[in-house]
Amino acid sequence: MIKARLQQAKDLAAAALSNETNGQPRDRLVALVRDPYWLHVCWELSRQAVDRAKAALAHEWHGAIPILRLWQVESTGGGSRAEILLRDIPIHGGVTNWYIDVKDPPQRYRLDIGYKASSGQFYCIARSNVVQTPRPGSSDNIDQNWSDVAANFDRIYALSGGYAAEGHSQELQELFEERLRRPMGAPLVGRYGAGVESLLPQRRDFFFEIDAELIVFGATDPEAHVTLQGEPVKLRPDGTFTVRFSLPNCRQVIPAVASSRDGVEQRTVVLAVERNTKTMEPVIRDNAEP
């Protein structure tokens, strides 16, 4: 009895058998962004996948445990990326989803699901899409029953990597279509439903431009004299100030100097700001209209 319960807790395929499509098992791990501090991971694993893990681990299978492996994804420039292992999260059979707490948003993450032996050897069954958590306060919680996904799915889909050129996940799209019970198609079709083609112009005039500016703010004695880059700054009655600067695609050094009214004391703060904007190659989806 105890042995059977242990095996059930170890079997990641047990809860997925009823979810196989047309009798064909499939293996997938999909990560979703719930809010800045929580990820929601869903999986579907076939019996064959678990058997392959058992065969690969051989004599170490007896002590192996199912885990989710959490990676932090960092860009290294030139379109490449590095992955840092954050932690292994023990899970159990009988479920097909898990919530994972993360820190220091915004960050990018990816996960693996598989079995880890007592020696540390890890057999990966499936890998997830790359997701990015938003900044704190930029999104609301998404509950585990997907009750408000229909209204917010475009934001959730984007944060979960759905529109990312580097990692468009077919599994992610399939999961959304299953939960929403309708096909997504191209991004515009998913957003507005069938018949959107009639709203699109015959000639593609799609464009995307982005710019940025720098806002410098501070506070000092209301009677002090302040300069930024040598230019005088007007103080508010309470001594606060706000100055907007253009932010060109280069490095800027902005010295800020405050002098007391009597000229006896002077304080200097130097801001060094760099903007590095990179325009990526456009991506044309296979299922999008030309």
Residue, then its C-alpha position, 0 to 999 in steps of 0.5 A: m500500500i505504501k509502495a503504491r502511494l510512493q509510486q503514484a506520487k512519483d509518476l508525473a504521467a498519471a494525471a495526464l493520461s486523460n488529456e492525451t489528444n486523439g489517443q496520441p500522448r504528447d509532452r509539454l511544459v508551459a510557463l505563464v506569468r501570473d504577476p511580478y512574483w509568481l509563475h504558473v506552470c502547466w504540464e502534460l507528460s506521456r507514459q513513454a516519457v516517464d519510461r524513458a526517464k526511468a531507463a536513462l537513470a537506470h539503477e538511480w531511478h529508485g531514489a530519483i524524485p520529480i522536480l521543476r528546474l528554474w532557470q533565469v535567462e539573461s541576454t549576453g548581446g548579439g542575440s545570444r543568451a545565458e541561463i543561470l540555474l536558480r533552484d530545483i523545486p520538488i513536485h509530485g504526481g497527481v497534478t498537472n500545474w504548479y505555482i512558483d515564487v520568483k524575485d526581483p522583477p522584471q526578470r526572464y525565466r525558463l523551466d525544465i521538468g524531469y527527474k533528479a537522482s540522488s547523485g544529482q543527475f537530472y533527466c529532462i523530459a520537457r522544457s518550457n517557453v521563456v517568460q518575463t515578469p512585469r515590473p511591480g504594480s504593472s499587472d493584476n493577479i491572474d487566478q488559477n481557474w483562468s476566470d479572467v484570462a479571456a479578458n486579459f489573455d493578450r497581456i498574459y500571452a505576451l508576458s509568457g513569450g507568445y509574441a517573442a521572436e526568439g521563442h514562439s511556443q506552439e505549446l503555449q498557443e495550444l494551451f491558450e486555445e484549449r483554455l479559451r476554447r477557440p483558435m487564436g490564429a495570428p495575433l490580430v485574429g486572437r485579439y479580435g476574433a474571426g473576420v478580422e481580415s476584413l479590417l486589415p488594409q490590402r497594403r501593409d503599412f504596419f510600423f513600430e517606433i519607440d523613443a525615450e526621454l530622461i526625467v531628473f528629479g531631486a530636492t534641496d533647500p528652497e533657497a539654494h541655487v541648482t544647475l544641471q549641465g551648467e544650466p540653472v534649474k527653477l526650484r518649487p517652493d518646497g525645494t523640489f525640481t523636475v527636469r526633462f532631458s532628451l535621451p539620445n542613443c549614446r552615453q550622457v554625463i549630467p553633473a548636478v550642482a547645488s549651492s547654498r544661499d550664502g555660497v559657503e557649501q556646494r554639493t555635486v552629483v554626477l549622473a551617467v546615463e546610457r541608452n542603447t537601442k537595438t532594432m531587431e529584424p521583423v518577424i513574419r508569422d507563417n499563419a499571418e496574411p501577407 
